[in-house]
Amino acid sequence: MQELKPALKWAGGKTHLVPRLRELYASHRHRRLVEPFAGGLAVSLGLLPQCALLNDSNPHTINFYKQLSQGFTLEIEMENDSECFYKARERFNQLIQDEGSCGKEQASLFYYLNRTCFNGLCRFNSKGKFNVPFGKHKTIYYRRDFREYAPLLTSWEFQCKDFQTLELRSDDFLYLDPPFDTPFTRYAKDDFKWGDQVRLAHWAAEHPGPVVASNQATERVSTLYTDLGYALNIIEAPRRISCTGDRSHALEIVATRNL
């Protein structure tokens, strides 16, 4: 199966971790891959599982992937221009307030905003409105035809719900990539706070199948996963988001169970 690149620009994407995850998943390819935090799909597109359950708390992300699975092409105006960007952002916020998150136009606008906004951030305020500013990129490549994604994505299941409500099979290969333990947590309308980090780690620890989790290597994250019996590795990874231009490496944990 042809490997495809992530369609969205994703701050905190896991492309750098895919080679390590391929090693861990190699002997488990008969298992369904489950990602409660699908994000930019870098892991799923890197591992190419035959069967996958991909969830995300952000309904606009899932709507975009569902559109991809149907053979998606874009017809909206897309320019690397602030006036065009803010006009599109206003239209996007109007649509999601009036009609919800589902539809081709919403997905088209979401793609354009994602490619054009600052640092590929995906951030919503408490009212559910996208509020990332214009990115001021020198050049941007906008893609309009995503039909080659459809054959692969139609074989995967996409959901948008709280991770704890996912219906897992006992032999699922579970990969966790939650919002990192940082001050920025409003990836969707609702925050993903420390209590959610704890809830996630405990929920996954009860899964009888293989579990792999990645997160920022803060002291409390490392302690949480160690106390629950996960095996921990600390790795260097590209810095997630930097407003100062600092692109030095940051430390991440890769926690595993039942491998």
Sequence and secondary structure as in RCSB ss.txt:
>XXXX:A:sequence
MQELKPALKWAGGKTHLVPRLRELYASHRHRRLVEPFAGGLAVSLGLLPQCALLNDSNPHTINFYKQLSQGFTLE
IEMENDSECFYKARERFNQLIQDEGSCGKEQASLFYYLNRTCFNGLCRFNSKGKFNVPFGKHKTIYYRRDFREYA
PLLTSWEFQCKDFQTLELRSDDFLYLDPPFDTPFTRYAKDDFKWGDQVRLAHWAAEHPGPVVASNQATERVSTLY
TDLGYALNIIEAPRRISCTGDRSHALEIVATRNL
>XXXX:A:secstr
      SS  TT  GGGHHHHHHHHGGGTTS EEES  TT HHHHHH  SSEEEE S HHHHHHHHHHTT  B  
S   S HHHHHHHHHHHHHHHHHT S SHHHHHHHHHHHHHBGGG   B TTS B   B   S      B GGGH
HHHTTEEEE S GGG    TT EEEE  S SSS   SSSS   HHHHHHHHHHHHT SS EEEEEE  HHHHHHH
HHTT EEEEEEE  S  SS     EEEEEEEE  
